[in-house]
Amino acid sequence: MDIDHLSPSGLRLLHMCGEAFRRKYVDKAPMTSGLAAAIGTAVHKTAEMDLVAKRDEGELLADEVIADTTADAFESAIGNARTELHGDEANKTILGKAKDQAIGLAGVHHSQLAPMVTPKLIEHKFEIEFEDFPLTLVGYADLVETDNTIRDLKTRGKKPRPDDATDDIGLAWYAMSLDASGLGSAPSLALDVLVKTKVPKLETVWAASPTNHEPLLARIERAALVIQSGAYLPAPTDHWKCSEKFCDFYDDCPFGRIRRIQI
């Protein structure tokens, strides 16, 4: 067996492109992230600290702490060796606007979402092992509230579709993990999206928590068969993933640029 664990992000990548999955999880090839990821990382870090303060100290962080924490987290993400800026992203003006955007998004979370939630588990790691199954299922839930509502936080350029929470593998994974952990069942699932509009805004879409985890488990079982066989199918040639912009391995992948310039 090439690997011993699987996560929601790994399952998504395997669905999109088996070759990218193989390189990341089997070959351990380094992957980079860009400016959008730096914004998301900074917002998530600040949101986590804010919610921990609310749960453990009984109150949210001060407004100025939110701004400073986000700015520091953004600078740290930009300075990370895995962050690779493309084109104009390295421009000081662009970076400054991106930092301001991260601060604005974190501020919306702080003022609109954080006051209304009741945190119980924050950035909680779930691990599930099934007898005679070769993979440990691992996932990190952004937030589980005191009533077991599961919430996942995203930063996006567009507002979510009404079915995004229903279709989200991560939310379904965390609901299954909560059930398996003996902590009870989730009454509902929420996808909280901080939208990068001119004036940042919060959009939340909801889904009923699945009572039957068999469809997800069937996907996971199929994924295990692929991993066991080592027959990793690359993304279709017209898939958005198979592009220089969205794949770290595109330039030297036999199914990417090399394939396209052969005569």
For each residue, the residues with C-beta under 8 A, 3 or more apart:
1: 4 134 135 227 228
2: 22 25 26 227 230
3: 6 25 26 135 227
4: 1 134 135 136
5: 10 135 136 137 138
6: 3 10 11 135 136 137 138 220 223 224 227
7: 10 11 137 138 139
8: 11 12 139 169 170 173
9: 12 13 170
10: 5 6 7 13 14 21 25
11: 6 7 8 14 15 169 173 219 220 223
12: 8 9 15 16 169
13: 9 10 16 17 20 21 24
14: 10 11 17 18 21 223 226 227 232
15: 11 12
16: 12 13 20 235 239 241
17: 13 14 20 21 234 235 239 241 242 247
18: 14 21 22 226 231 232 233 234 235
19: 22 23 232 233 234 235 249 253 255
20: 13 16 17 23 24 234 235 241 247 248 249
21: 10 13 14 17 18 24 25 26 232
22: 2 18 19 25 26 27 230 232
23: 19 20 26 27 29 249
24: 13 20 21 27 28 29 31
25: 2 3 10 21 22 28
26: 2 3 21 22 23
27: 22 23 24
28: 24 25
29: 23 24 248 249
30: 82 248
31: 24 82 248
32: 82 83 84 248
33: 37 38 82 83 84
34: 37 38 83 84 85 86 89
35: 38 39 78 85 89 94 95 98
36: 39 40 155
37: 33 34 40 41 77 83
38: 33 34 35 41 42 74 77 78 80 83 98 102
39: 35 36 42 43 74 98 101 102 105 155 196
40: 36 37 43 44 154 155
41: 37 38 44 45 73 74 77
42: 38 39 45 46 70 71 73 74 76 77 99 102 106
43: 39 40 46 47 70 102 105 106 109 153 155 194
44: 40 41 47 48 142 153
45: 41 42 48 49 69 70 73
46: 42 43 49 50 66 69 70 73 106 109 110
47: 43 44 50 51 106 109 110 114 142 153
48: 44 45 51 52 122 123 142
49: 45 46 52 53 61 69
50: 46 47 53 54 60 61 66 109 110 114
51: 47 48 54 55 114 117 119 122 143
52: 48 49 55 56 119 122
53: 49 50 56 57 59 60 61
54: 50 51 57 58 59 60 114 119
55: 51 52 119 120 122
56: 52 53
57: 53 54
58: 54
59: 53 54
60: 50 53 54 110 114 115
61: 49 50 53 65 66 69 110
62: 65 66
63: 66 67 107 110
64: 67 68
65: 61 62 68 69
66: 46 50 61 62 63 69 70 103 106 107 110
67: 63 64 70 71 103 106 107
68: 64 65 71 72
69: 45 46 49 61 65 66 72 73 106
70: 42 43 45 46 66 67 73 74 99 102 103 106
71: 42 67 68 74 75 99 102 103
72: 68 69 75 76
73: 41 42 45 46 69 70 76 77 102
74: 38 39 41 42 70 71 77 78 98 99 102 103
75: 71 72 78 79 99
76: 42 72 73 79 80
77: 37 38 41 42 73 74 80 83
78: 35 38 74 75 83 85 95
79: 75 76 83
80: 38 76 77 83
81:
82: 30 31 32 33
83: 32 33 34 37 38 77 78 79 80
84: 32 33 34
85: 34 35 78 89 90
86: 34 89
87: 90
88: 91 94
89: 34 35 85 86 94 95 98
90: 85 87 94 95
91: 88 94 95
92: 95 96
93: 96 97
94: 35 88 89 90 91 97 98
95: 35 78 89 90 91 92 98 99
96: 92 93 99 100
97: 93 94 100 101
98: 35 38 39 74 89 94 95 101 102
99: 42 70 71 74 75 95 96 102 103
100: 96 97 103 104
101: 39 97 98 104 105 196 200
102: 38 39 42 43 70 71 73 74 98 99 105 106
103: 66 67 70 71 74 99 100 106 107
104: 100 101 107 108 200
105: 39 43 101 102 108 109 155 194 196 200
106: 42 43 46 47 66 67 69 70 102 103 109 110
107: 63 66 67 103 104 110 111 200
108: 104 105 111 112 113 194 200 201 202
109: 43 46 47 50 105 106 112 113 114 153 192 194 202
110: 46 47 50 60 61 63 66 106 107 113 114
111: 107 108 114 115
112: 108 109 115 116 202
113: 108 109 110 116 117 192 202 204
114: 47 50 51 54 60 109 110 111 117
115: 60 111 112
116: 112 113
117: 51 113 114 143 145 151
118: 145 146 147
119: 51 52 54 55 122 143 144 145 146
120: 55 144 145 146 148
121: 124 141 143 144
122: 48 51 52 55 119 142 143
123: 48 140 141 142
124: 121 140 141 144
125: 138 139 140
126: 137 138 139 140 141 174 177 178 180 181
127: 136 137 138
128: 136 137 138 176 177 180 181
129: 133 136 137
130: 133 137
131:
132:
133: 129 130 224
134: 1 4 224 228
135: 1 3 4 5 6 220 223 224 227
136: 4 5 6 127 128 129
137: 5 6 7 126 127 128 129 130 173 177 220
138: 5 6 7 125 126 127 128
139: 7 8 125 126 170 173 174 177
140: 123 124 125 126
141: 121 123 124 126 144 150 152 174 177 178
142: 44 47 48 122 123 151 152 153
143: 51 117 119 121 122 150 151 152 153
144: 119 120 121 124 141 148 149 150 151 174 178 183 186
145: 117 118 119 120 148 149 150 151
146: 118 119 120
147: 118 187
148: 120 144 145 178 183 184 185 186 187
149: 144 145 186 187 188 189 190
150: 141 143 144 145 171 174 175 178 186 188 189 190 209
151: 117 142 143 144 145 189 190 191 192
152: 141 142 143 168 170 171 174 189 190 191 192
153: 43 44 47 109 142 143 192 194
154: 40 160 191 192 193 194
155: 36 39 40 43 105 193 194 196
156: 159 160 193 194 195 196
157: 195 196
158: 195
159: 156 193 195 201 203
160: 154 156 164 165 191 193 203 205
161: 164 205
162: 205
163: 166 167 205
164: 160 161 167 168 191 193 205
165: 160 168 171 189 190 191 205 206 207
166: 163 207 208
167: 163 164
168: 152 164 165 171 172 189 191 207
169: 8 11 12 172 173 216 219
170: 8 9 139 152 173 174
171: 150 152 165 168 174 175 189 191 207
172: 168 169 175 176 189 210 213 216
173: 8 11 137 139 169 170 176 177 216
174: 126 139 141 144 150 152 170 171 177 178 186 189
175: 150 171 172 178 179 185 186 189 209 210 213
176: 128 172 173 179 180 210 213 216 217
177: 126 128 137 139 141 173 174 180 181
178: 126 141 144 148 150 174 175 181 183 184 185 186
179: 175 176 184 185 186 213
180: 126 128 176 177
181: 126 128 177 178
182:
183: 144 148 178
184: 148 178 179
185: 148 175 178 179 209 211
186: 144 148 149 150 174 175 178 179 189 209
187: 147 148 149 209
188: 149 150 206 207 208 209
189: 149 150 151 152 165 168 171 172 174 175 186 206 207 208 209
190: 149 150 151 152 165 204 205 206 207
191: 151 152 154 160 164 165 168 171 204 205 206 207
192: 109 113 151 152 153 154 202 203 204
193: 154 155 156 159 160 164 202 203 204 205
194: 43 105 108 109 153 154 155 156 200 201 202
195: 156 157 158 159 200 201 202 203
196: 39 101 105 155 156 157 200
197: 200 201
198:
199:
200: 101 104 105 107 108 194 195 196 197
201: 108 159 194 195 197
202: 108 109 112 113 192 193 194 195
203: 159 160 192 193 195
204: 113 190 191 192 193
205: 160 161 162 163 164 165 190 191 193
206: 165 188 189 190 191
207: 165 166 168 171 188 189 190 191
208: 166 188 189
209: 150 175 185 186 187 188 189
210: 172 175 176 213 215 216
211: 185
212: 215
213: 172 175 176 179 210 216 217
214: 217 218
215: 210 212 218 219
216: 169 172 173 176 210 213 219 220
217: 176 213 214 220 221
218: 214 215 221 222
219: 11 169 215 216 222 223
220: 6 11 135 137 216 217 223 224
221: 217 218 224 225
222: 218 219 225 226
223: 6 11 14 135 219 220 226 227
224: 6 133 134 135 220 221 227 228
225: 221 222 228 229
226: 14 18 222 223 229 231 232 233
227: 1 2 3 6 14 135 223 224 230
228: 1 134 224 225
229: 225 226
230: 2 22 227
231: 18 226
232: 14 18 19 21 22 226
233: 18 19 226
234: 17 18 19 20 242 253 255
235: 16 17 18 19 20 239 241 242 255
236: 239 242
237: 242 255
238: 242
239: 16 17 235 236 242
240: 243 246
241: 16 17 20 235 246 247
242: 17 234 235 236 237 238 239 246 247 250 255 256
243: 240 246 247 250
244: 247 250 251 256 257
245:
246: 240 241 242 243
247: 17 20 241 242 243 244 250 253 256
248: 20 29 30 31 32
249: 19 20 23 29 252 253 256
250: 242 243 244 247 253 256 257
251: 244 256 257 258
252: 249 256 257 258
253: 19 234 247 249 250 256 257 258 259
254: 258 259
255: 19 234 235 237 242 259
256: 242 244 247 249 250 251 252 253 259 260
257: 244 250 251 252 253 260 261
258: 251 252 253 254 261 262
259: 253 254 255 256 262
260: 256 257
261: 257 258
262: 258 259
263:
